[in-house]
Amino acid sequence: MAAGYAVPDLPLFEGRLYQADAASCTVRFEEEIKRSRFITTLARVDSRERALAFVDAIKKEFPDARHNCWAYAAGRPGDTAQVGQSDDGEPHGTAGRPMLNQLLYGGIGELAAVTTRYFGGIKLGTGGLTRAYQNGVKEALPLLPVTEKKVLCRGLVEVDYAHVDRFYRLLPQYQARVAGEDFGASALFTLELPEDLFDACRSALREATDGASEMLEAGPATEEL
C-alpha cells in the first residue's frame, strides 16, 4: 500500500486572498529578467475548483499585469489526474507547461502556481520565456514549508470478547483508531489507520488473537495530516 506524501504545510486555499493572511497561505518568489518582472505565487489546493479560485484571486491582486500564467497539480506528487495549465497570452507552450512540469516533478503534491509578468519592453524569445516561467516555480518550491499527508484506510475486524483487551492495546502501535463498533455475539470494529501500516496491523491482530481475527479492507478513509 502507498505511504503518505509531501504537501505544503499551508492551509488549503479558500477562495479569497486578503493582504492580512496572504503570507500565511501562500509562498512567493520574485525576479527581474531583462526589465520584465516575474512574480510566482504558490498555494495549496486539492481540487480544480480551488486552483481556479486561486488563479482568479491573483488576477485580482495584479489586475494591471500583462500575463498571469498558471498551472496546478492537485493530487499526489507526479499524479496527472487533476492538473491544468494556461499560457494566458504568452506564446503557446512557453509558460503553463513548463510551470506544470516543475509542479509534477517537484516532489510535493496539492500545489497551484501563478506567475505574474509585468512586461519590461524587451522580448525574451520563446526559450527565454520558457526558462523564466520554469525557474519561477523552481525557485519558489524550496521556500514552501512541507509536511506529510497520511493516507488513511479502513479495516473491519471481528474480535471475540476474550481478546478485546489485547485488541485495544495493539492499536496505538499502528496509529489505528476505532471509527465504529458494534457489540453482539462478538465485537465488530471499524478501524482507520495509515495505509502503509495496514498489512502489519492485520498480521499483528491475527497473532494477538491466536488466529481468531482477520482484518478486512473496507476502502479509503479521510486523509489527514
Backbone as CSV, one residue per row, in Angstrom:
resi,resn,N_x,N_y,N_z,CA_x,CA_y,CA_z,C_x,C_y,C_z
1,MET,0.828,-1.196,0.000,0.000,0.000,0.000,0.869,1.255,0.000
2,ALA,0.333,2.326,-0.520,1.092,3.567,-0.633,1.272,4.240,0.720
3,ALA,2.410,4.884,0.887,2.658,5.662,2.094,2.066,7.053,1.908
4,GLY,2.293,7.922,2.924,1.844,9.288,2.779,2.699,10.028,1.765
5,TYR,2.406,11.299,1.573,3.160,12.082,0.606,3.279,13.527,1.077
6,ALA,4.258,14.214,0.516,4.552,15.581,0.924,3.539,16.557,0.349
7,VAL,3.083,17.477,1.189,2.195,18.564,0.773,2.672,19.855,1.432
8,PRO,2.273,21.000,0.915,2.638,22.250,1.580,2.037,22.318,2.976
9,ASP,2.812,22.764,3.930,2.303,22.958,5.288,1.635,24.334,5.353
10,LEU,0.579,24.447,4.559,-0.210,25.672,4.431,-1.679,25.297,4.466
11,PRO,-2.555,26.201,4.886,-3.985,25.903,4.790,-4.409,25.811,3.330
12,LEU,-5.393,24.979,3.055,-5.942,24.912,1.706,-6.510,26.274,1.322
13,PHE,-6.303,26.657,0.065,-6.798,27.956,-0.389,-8.323,27.965,-0.343
14,GLU,-8.878,29.023,0.245,-10.314,29.058,0.493,-11.102,29.993,-0.414
15,GLY,-10.469,30.555,-1.446,-11.264,31.304,-2.408,-10.998,32.785,-2.467
16,ARG,-10.407,33.344,-1.411,-10.089,34.769,-1.411,-8.690,34.962,-0.847
17,LEU,-8.040,36.032,-1.272,-6.679,36.326,-0.831,-6.670,37.723,-0.236
18,TYR,-6.603,37.778,1.081,-6.560,39.053,1.771,-5.115,39.422,2.106
19,GLN,-4.821,40.703,2.099,-3.458,41.152,2.382,-2.979,40.643,3.737
20,ALA,-3.889,40.606,4.708,-3.512,40.240,6.072,-3.081,38.787,6.193
21,ASP,-3.694,37.902,5.410,-3.374,36.481,5.591,-2.634,35.876,4.402
22,ALA,-2.243,36.703,3.429,-1.584,36.177,2.233,-0.294,35.443,2.588
23,ALA,0.472,35.977,3.521,1.750,35.358,3.871,1.572,33.998,4.533
24,SER,0.427,33.768,5.177,0.207,32.505,5.880,-0.332,31.413,4.972
25,CYS,-0.835,31.753,3.784,-1.428,30.732,2.920,-0.778,30.660,1.540
26,THR,0.265,31.473,1.301,0.961,31.436,0.013,2.463,31.573,0.229
27,VAL,3.219,31.224,-0.821,4.664,31.457,-0.874,4.948,32.195,-2.174
28,ARG,5.877,33.142,-2.143,6.090,33.982,-3.324,7.578,34.160,-3.610
29,PHE,7.908,34.095,-4.909,9.267,34.356,-5.384,9.195,35.374,-6.506
30,GLU,10.095,36.347,-6.478,10.068,37.407,-7.487,11.466,37.609,-8.067
31,GLU,11.538,37.838,-9.372,12.804,38.167,-10.012,12.546,39.076,-11.216
32,GLU,13.608,39.773,-11.631,13.529,40.629,-12.808,14.463,40.066,-13.872
33,ILE,13.939,39.910,-15.089,14.720,39.393,-16.205,14.551,40.357,-17.373
34,LYS,15.619,41.011,-17.759,15.594,41.971,-18.870,14.428,42.945,-18.733
35,ARG,14.333,43.497,-17.533,13.355,44.532,-17.176,11.923,44.016,-17.054
36,SER,11.681,42.729,-17.340,10.367,42.138,-17.065,10.352,41.627,-15.626
37,ARG,9.266,41.912,-14.939,9.126,41.490,-13.540,8.273,40.221,-13.500
38,PHE,8.819,39.163,-12.897,8.113,37.890,-12.767,7.841,37.618,-11.285
39,ILE,6.576,37.432,-10.928,6.167,37.174,-9.546,5.461,35.822,-9.517
40,THR,6.077,34.833,-8.892,5.497,33.493,-8.815,4.923,33.257,-7.429
41,THR,3.642,32.904,-7.384,2.948,32.656,-6.118,2.450,31.220,-6.091
42,LEU,2.716,30.528,-4.994,2.277,29.151,-4.811,1.240,29.078,-3.699
43,ALA,0.282,28.170,-3.856,-0.716,27.926,-2.810,-1.077,26.448,-2.809
44,ARG,-1.641,26.014,-1.711,-2.063,24.615,-1.599,-3.514,24.461,-2.062
45,VAL,-3.735,23.519,-2.975,-5.083,23.235,-3.484,-5.257,21.729,-3.609
46,ASP,-6.480,21.260,-3.440,-6.747,19.830,-3.582,-7.836,19.543,-4.610
47,SER,-8.152,20.543,-5.444,-9.177,20.359,-6.475,-9.008,21.420,-7.551
48,ARG,-9.612,21.169,-8.700,-9.610,22.147,-9.788,-10.299,23.437,-9.342
49,GLU,-11.382,23.293,-8.587,-12.146,24.471,-8.154,-11.295,25.393,-7.281
50,ARG,-10.564,24.813,-6.344,-9.697,25.644,-5.504,-8.584,26.290,-6.337
51,ALA,-8.030,25.516,-7.275,-6.948,26.042,-8.103,-7.400,27.243,-8.914
52,LEU,-8.560,27.134,-9.545,-9.051,28.242,-10.371,-9.453,29.440,-9.525
53,ALA,-9.940,29.193,-8.310,-10.243,30.300,-7.403,-8.956,31.035,-7.016
54,PHE,-7.890,30.285,-6.835,-6.594,30.897,-6.523,-6.095,31.736,-7.699
55,VAL,-6.198,31.204,-8.913,-5.800,31.955,-10.104,-6.581,33.261,-10.182
56,ASP,-7.878,33.189,-9.951,-8.720,34.382,-10.004,-8.304,35.407,-8.952
57,ALA,-7.935,34.923,-7.764,-7.521,35.833,-6.704,-6.227,36.566,-7.071
58,ILE,-5.293,35.860,-7.692,-4.038,36.500,-8.098,-4.290,37.515,-9.215
59,LYS,-5.171,37.182,-10.147,-5.507,38.139,-11.208,-6.106,39.414,-10.633
60,LYS,-6.886,39.275,-9.569,-7.467,40.454,-8.932,-6.411,41.241,-8.169
61,GLU,-5.400,40.534,-7.644,-4.331,41.219,-6.927,-3.445,42.011,-7.891
62,PHE,-3.243,41.476,-9.109,-2.391,42.129,-10.105,-3.198,42.393,-11.380
63,PRO,-4.210,43.234,-11.324,-5.093,43.427,-12.486,-4.420,44.129,-13.658
64,ASP,-3.319,44.836,-13.403,-2.651,45.588,-14.464,-1.491,44.815,-15.092
65,ALA,-1.268,43.565,-14.662,-0.187,42.766,-15.244,-0.580,42.297,-16.638
66,ARG,0.410,42.159,-17.507,0.116,41.703,-18.866,-0.280,40.228,-18.887
67,HIS,0.358,39.412,-18.039,0.081,37.970,-18.034,0.021,37.450,-16.598
68,ASN,-0.909,36.548,-16.361,-0.950,35.753,-15.132,-1.044,34.292,-15.565
69,CYS,0.100,33.699,-15.827,0.152,32.314,-16.304,0.068,31.369,-15.109
70,TRP,-0.513,30.207,-15.326,-0.752,29.345,-14.164,-0.684,27.862,-14.505
71,ALA,-0.539,27.079,-13.424,-0.561,25.621,-13.519,-0.937,25.074,-12.154
72,TYR,-1.547,23.908,-12.154,-1.833,23.253,-10.879,-1.749,21.739,-11.037
73,ALA,-1.374,21.085,-9.943,-1.379,19.627,-9.832,-1.934,19.331,-8.442
74,ALA,-3.215,18.977,-8.384,-3.950,18.972,-7.116,-3.913,17.642,-6.374
75,GLY,-3.210,16.641,-6.912,-3.164,15.338,-6.254,-1.810,15.045,-5.634
76,ARG,-1.461,13.751,-5.606,-0.155,13.331,-5.114,0.959,13.875,-6.015
77,PRO,2.182,13.922,-5.529,3.296,14.310,-6.406,3.367,13.415,-7.644
78,GLY,3.409,14.031,-8.811,3.507,13.289,-10.061,2.198,12.788,-10.614
79,ASP,1.115,12.913,-9.867,-0.194,12.416,-10.320,-0.812,13.411,-11.302
80,THR,-1.206,12.927,-12.478,-1.753,13.818,-13.512,-3.270,13.776,-13.596
81,ALA,-3.937,13.173,-12.613,-5.400,13.057,-12.664,-6.078,14.415,-12.503
82,GLN,-5.483,15.314,-11.734,-6.064,16.650,-11.519,-5.008,17.701,-11.815
83,VAL,-4.839,18.002,-13.082,-3.853,19.007,-13.474,-4.478,19.983,-14.468
84,GLY,-3.865,21.133,-14.599,-4.298,22.123,-15.572,-3.217,23.177,-15.725
85,GLN,-3.271,23.927,-16.833,-2.263,24.966,-17.056,-2.747,25.935,-18.123
86,SER,-2.192,27.133,-18.111,-2.544,28.156,-19.100,-1.367,29.072,-19.348
87,ASP,-1.152,29.413,-20.642,-0.121,30.386,-21.022,-0.615,31.820,-20.888
88,ASP,-1.896,32.021,-20.745,-2.503,33.344,-20.556,-1.926,34.396,-21.503
89,GLY,-1.910,34.068,-22.788,-1.494,35.046,-23.785,-0.039,34.995,-24.182
90,GLU,0.793,34.296,-23.435,2.176,34.096,-23.862,2.188,33.085,-25.020
91,PRO,3.259,33.037,-25.818,3.323,32.064,-26.907,3.066,30.642,-26.406
92,HIS,2.363,29.883,-27.205,1.917,28.549,-26.807,3.077,27.684,-26.306
93,GLY,2.868,27.096,-25.123,3.841,26.163,-24.570,5.007,26.785,-23.830
94,THR,5.028,28.118,-23.701,6.192,28.764,-23.078,6.006,29.039,-21.587
95,ALA,4.796,28.869,-21.053,4.553,29.261,-19.663,3.873,28.151,-18.857
96,GLY,2.620,27.853,-19.184,1.855,26.889,-18.392,2.492,25.514,-18.312
97,ARG,2.938,24.995,-19.457,3.522,23.654,-19.469,4.834,23.576,-18.676
98,PRO,5.775,24.503,-18.866,6.992,24.461,-18.034,6.690,24.582,-16.542
99,MET,5.709,25.396,-16.194,5.328,25.522,-14.787,4.759,24.210,-14.262
100,LEU,3.877,23.583,-15.052,3.264,22.324,-14.632,4.314,21.231,-14.451
101,ASN,5.283,21.178,-15.343,6.333,20.167,-15.222,7.094,20.315,-13.905
102,GLN,7.354,21.539,-13.512,8.036,21.760,-12.240,7.184,21.296,-11.065
103,LEU,5.882,21.539,-11.140,4.991,21.092,-10.062,4.933,19.568,-9.994
104,LEU,4.827,18.922,-11.160,4.678,17.473,-11.183,5.921,16.750,-10.675
105,TYR,7.089,17.307,-10.933,8.331,16.616,-10.588,9.082,17.273,-9.435
106,GLY,8.361,18.121,-8.691,8.989,18.795,-7.559,8.910,18.020,-6.261
107,GLY,8.185,16.892,-6.264,8.112,16.054,-5.073,7.101,16.493,-4.032
108,ILE,6.282,17.485,-4.353,5.277,17.999,-3.415,3.918,17.991,-4.109
109,GLY,2.906,17.472,-3.440,1.570,17.406,-4.025,0.702,18.598,-3.653
110,GLU,-0.481,18.637,-4.267,-1.528,19.622,-3.940,-1.032,21.068,-4.068
111,LEU,-0.581,21.411,-5.265,0.008,22.735,-5.485,-0.589,23.440,-6.692
112,ALA,-0.719,24.742,-6.571,-1.034,25.600,-7.709,-0.018,26.723,-7.750
113,ALA,0.316,27.153,-8.968,1.284,28.237,-9.153,0.731,29.251,-10.152
114,VAL,0.888,30.503,-9.841,0.575,31.588,-10.786,1.819,32.456,-10.906
115,THR,2.270,32.663,-12.136,3.392,33.567,-12.365,2.876,34.803,-13.093
116,THR,2.985,35.916,-12.415,2.534,37.201,-12.925,3.706,37.881,-13.625
117,ARG,3.459,38.383,-14.833,4.536,39.066,-15.562,4.149,40.496,-15.900
118,TYR,5.028,41.410,-15.526,4.940,42.791,-15.967,5.999,42.979,-17.044
119,PHE,5.574,43.220,-18.260,6.475,43.306,-19.404,7.374,44.532,-19.295
120,GLY,8.677,44.316,-19.526,9.636,45.407,-19.377,10.082,46.046,-20.667
121,GLY,9.491,45.621,-21.787,9.816,46.251,-23.053,10.827,45.503,-23.890
122,ILE,11.450,44.466,-23.324,12.425,43.666,-24.072,11.892,42.253,-24.236
123,LYS,11.763,41.792,-25.458,11.263,40.447,-25.704,12.315,39.407,-25.306
124,LEU,11.847,38.329,-24.702,12.757,37.288,-24.218,12.894,36.123,-25.190
125,GLY,12.019,36.029,-26.179,12.026,34.875,-27.073,11.395,33.671,-26.395
126,THR,11.039,32.679,-27.188,10.344,31.523,-26.611,11.219,30.771,-25.612
127,GLY,12.503,30.625,-25.924,13.399,29.941,-24.992,13.549,30.695,-23.685
128,GLY,13.687,32.004,-23.786,13.823,32.822,-22.583,12.575,32.798,-21.724
129,LEU,11.409,32.828,-22.382,10.152,32.760,-21.631,10.015,31.425,-20.906
130,THR,10.316,30.356,-21.623,10.205,29.026,-21.023,11.089,28.925,-19.788
131,ARG,12.330,29.395,-19.904,13.249,29.336,-18.760,12.757,30.209,-17.616
132,ALA,12.202,31.360,-17.935,11.746,32.282,-16.894,10.576,31.696,-16.103
133,TYR,9.589,31.155,-16.809,8.416,30.609,-16.113,8.767,29.325,-15.355
134,GLN,9.628,28.522,-15.945,10.076,27.309,-15.267,10.864,27.650,-14.006
135,ASN,11.751,28.605,-14.118,12.610,28.960,-12.998,11.837,29.589,-11.848
136,GLY,10.786,30.343,-12.171,9.991,30.958,-11.106,9.427,29.908,-10.154
137,VAL,8.859,28.845,-10.723,8.313,27.772,-9.886,9.437,27.005,-9.199
138,LYS,10.507,26.746,-9.952,11.639,26.008,-9.381,12.205,26.717,-8.150
139,GLU,12.330,28.024,-8.205,12.886,28.783,-7.090,11.883,28.936,-5.944
140,ALA,10.603,28.924,-6.261,9.586,29.087,-5.211,9.396,27.810,-4.401
141,LEU,9.574,26.651,-5.029,9.313,25.381,-4.344,10.121,25.206,-3.048
142,PRO,11.424,25.510,-3.034,12.177,25.324,-1.783,11.740,26.266,-0.664
143,LEU,10.984,27.298,-0.987,10.515,28.238,0.034,9.305,27.704,0.793
144,LEU,8.693,26.628,0.272,7.489,26.076,0.880,7.794,25.340,2.183
145,PRO,7.008,25.588,3.230,7.041,24.671,4.375,6.317,23.392,3.956
146,VAL,6.830,22.253,4.357,6.292,20.972,3.878,5.965,20.068,5.058
147,THR,4.893,19.309,4.913,4.529,18.295,5.891,4.093,17.042,5.155
148,GLU,3.881,15.956,5.893,3.447,14.713,5.273,1.943,14.540,5.441
149,LYS,1.288,14.191,4.363,-0.140,13.869,4.409,-0.289,12.361,4.493
150,LYS,-0.873,11.901,5.575,-1.072,10.474,5.755,-2.325,10.035,5.002
151,VAL,-2.213,8.943,4.276,-3.352,8.396,3.557,-3.947,7.286,4.416
152,LEU,-5.169,7.494,4.858,-5.814,6.548,5.752,-6.709,5.570,4.997
153,CYS,-6.832,4.390,5.561,-7.770,3.409,5.018,-8.589,2.843,6.166
154,ARG,-9.625,2.096,5.818,-10.492,1.483,6.826,-10.350,-0.027,6.801
155,GLY,-10.483,-0.603,7.980,-10.473,-2.052,8.094,-11.594,-2.510,9.002
156,LEU,-12.176,-3.654,8.686,-13.209,-4.269,9.515,-12.618,-5.495,10.192
157,VAL,-12.825,-5.600,11.482,-12.276,-6.741,12.218,-13.277,-7.207,13.275
158,GLU,-13.469,-8.504,13.338,-14.336,-9.114,14.344,-13.457,-9.755,15.416
159,VAL,-13.725,-9.435,16.674,-12.891,-9.886,17.783,-13.774,-10.559,18.838
160,ASP,-13.381,-11.738,19.274,-14.145,-12.348,20.368,-13.786,-11.631,21.665
161,TYR,-14.686,-11.665,22.610,-14.543,-10.846,23.813,-13.316,-11.213,24.633
162,ALA,-12.843,-12.421,24.509,-11.650,-12.829,25.253,-10.404,-12.077,24.798
163,HIS,-10.451,-11.548,23.574,-9.271,-10.884,23.015,-9.433,-9.363,22.878
164,VAL,-10.524,-8.807,23.357,-10.778,-7.384,23.152,-9.705,-6.519,23.809
165,ASP,-9.267,-6.883,25.036,-8.234,-6.077,25.700,-6.936,-6.075,24.896
166,ARG,-6.538,-7.231,24.385,-5.341,-7.307,23.542,-5.503,-6.437,22.300
167,PHE,-6.691,-6.469,21.729,-7.000,-5.683,20.531,-6.780,-4.193,20.790
168,TYR,-7.334,-3.684,21.868,-7.203,-2.264,22.178,-5.747,-1.877,22.442
169,ARG,-4.993,-2.732,23.129,-3.600,-2.413,23.436,-2.733,-2.358,22.186
170,LEU,-3.156,-3.075,21.174,-2.364,-3.151,19.947,-2.496,-1.903,19.064
171,LEU,-3.621,-1.247,19.120,-3.945,-0.181,18.159,-2.942,0.972,18.118
172,PRO,-2.475,1.500,19.274,-1.567,2.658,19.195,-0.278,2.379,18.427
173,GLN,0.179,1.132,18.431,1.423,0.805,17.725,1.300,1.033,16.218
174,TYR,0.058,1.001,15.718,-0.172,1.125,14.276,-0.997,2.371,13.932
175,GLN,-1.007,3.330,14.878,-1.695,4.614,14.673,-3.141,4.393,14.241
176,ALA,-3.744,3.345,14.758,-5.116,2.995,14.389,-6.093,3.542,15.420
177,ARG,-7.240,3.974,14.938,-8.293,4.422,15.853,-9.595,3.730,15.500
178,VAL,-10.440,3.575,16.494,-11.741,2.934,16.290,-12.716,3.975,15.744
179,ALA,-13.214,3.733,14.538,-14.175,4.648,13.918,-15.607,4.177,14.101
180,GLY,-15.780,2.910,14.476,-17.120,2.374,14.700,-17.015,1.053,15.429
181,GLU,-18.038,0.726,16.197,-18.035,-0.531,16.930,-19.460,-1.037,17.116
182,ASP,-19.578,-2.356,17.144,-20.877,-3.000,17.306,-20.674,-4.245,18.166
183,PHE,-21.352,-4.272,19.298,-21.171,-5.377,20.229,-22.380,-6.300,20.185
184,GLY,-22.162,-7.493,19.652,-23.191,-8.510,19.592,-22.653,-9.808,20.145
185,ALA,-22.794,-10.885,19.381,-22.223,-12.161,19.805,-20.709,-12.054,19.928
186,SER,-20.127,-11.199,19.096,-18.715,-10.836,19.206,-18.615,-9.336,18.954
187,ALA,-17.418,-8.780,19.110,-17.229,-7.339,18.918,-16.758,-7.072,17.489
188,LEU,-17.459,-6.188,16.799,-17.107,-5.828,15.428,-16.635,-4.384,15.411
189,PHE,-15.418,-4.169,14.909,-14.821,-2.837,14.914,-14.520,-2.373,13.494
190,THR,-14.716,-1.069,13.274,-14.211,-0.405,12.072,-13.028,0.447,12.498
191,LEU,-11.886,0.187,11.874,-10.674,0.924,12.199,-10.295,1.875,11.081
192,GLU,-9.645,2.974,11.443,-8.984,3.849,10.482,-7.511,3.911,10.858
193,LEU,-6.649,3.721,9.867,-5.207,3.702,10.109,-4.460,4.041,8.826
194,PRO,-3.189,4.440,8.945,-2.410,4.754,7.737,-2.327,3.556,6.798
195,GLU,-2.482,3.825,5.510,-2.455,2.763,4.501,-1.211,1.892,4.599
196,ASP,-0.067,2.537,4.823,1.179,1.781,4.793,1.380,0.905,6.030
197,LEU,0.514,1.045,7.038,0.606,0.207,8.234,-0.474,-0.877,8.272
198,PHE,-1.322,-0.927,7.254,-2.461,-1.857,7.273,-2.001,-3.311,7.361
199,ASP,-1.102,-3.718,6.489,-0.693,-5.125,6.445,-0.025,-5.556,7.747
200,ALA,0.819,-4.691,8.298,1.487,-5.026,9.559,0.481,-5.131,10.697
201,CYS,-0.489,-4.228,10.712,-1.518,-4.269,11.754,-2.357,-5.536,11.629
202,ARG,-2.706,-5.910,10.413,-3.500,-7.125,10.203,-2.757,-8.358,10.710
203,SER,-1.469,-8.432,10.429,-0.679,-9.576,10.901,-0.597,-9.600,12.419
204,ALA,-0.412,-8.423,13.019,-0.307,-8.354,14.472,-1.626,-8.730,15.141
205,LEU,-2.736,-8.314,14.567,-4.051,-8.674,15.107,-4.281,-10.179,15.032
206,ARG,-3.879,-10.753,13.926,-4.028,-12.198,13.761,-3.247,-12.937,14.845
207,GLU,-2.021,-12.454,15.080,-1.177,-13.105,16.081,-1.710,-12.874,17.492
208,ALA,-2.180,-11.654,17.798,-2.654,-11.323,19.140,-3.930,-12.068,19.511
209,THR,-4.699,-12.464,18.500,-5.955,-13.181,18.782,-5.835,-14.669,18.483
210,ASP,-4.598,-15.161,18.425,-4.347,-16.579,18.163,-5.022,-17.070,16.886
211,GLY,-5.025,-16.185,15.874,-5.575,-16.549,14.578,-7.079,-16.457,14.476
212,ALA,-7.737,-15.980,15.543,-9.204,-15.954,15.543,-9.777,-14.747,14.796
213,SER,-8.971,-13.688,14.613,-9.471,-12.463,13.981,-8.710,-12.171,12.698
214,GLU,-9.448,-11.672,11.724,-8.855,-11.273,10.445,-9.409,-9.904,10.076
215,MET,-8.534,-8.956,9.778,-8.978,-7.623,9.384,-9.153,-7.569,7.872
216,LEU,-10.310,-7.080,7.434,-10.635,-6.969,6.015,-10.588,-5.513,5.584
217,GLU,-10.114,-5.275,4.384,-10.095,-3.916,3.842,-11.508,-3.431,3.600
218,ALA,-11.754,-2.158,3.975,-13.096,-1.590,3.813,-13.048,-0.257,3.076
219,GLY,-12.015,-0.065,2.239,-11.953,1.125,1.413,-11.209,2.268,2.067
220,PRO,-11.144,3.408,1.372,-10.393,4.559,1.864,-11.131,5.265,2.977
221,ALA,-10.374,5.959,3.789,-10.926,6.821,4.817,-10.504,8.244,4.526
222,THR,-10.858,9.153,5.376,-10.463,10.543,5.213,-8.953,10.652,5.306
223,GLU,-8.354,11.479,4.445,-6.923,11.724,4.535,-6.687,12.837,5.541
224,GLU,-5.571,12.741,6.252,-5.286,13.753,7.245,-3.794,14.006,7.303
225,LEU,-3.440,15.146,7.907,-2.035,15.470,8.114,-1.534,14.730,9.329
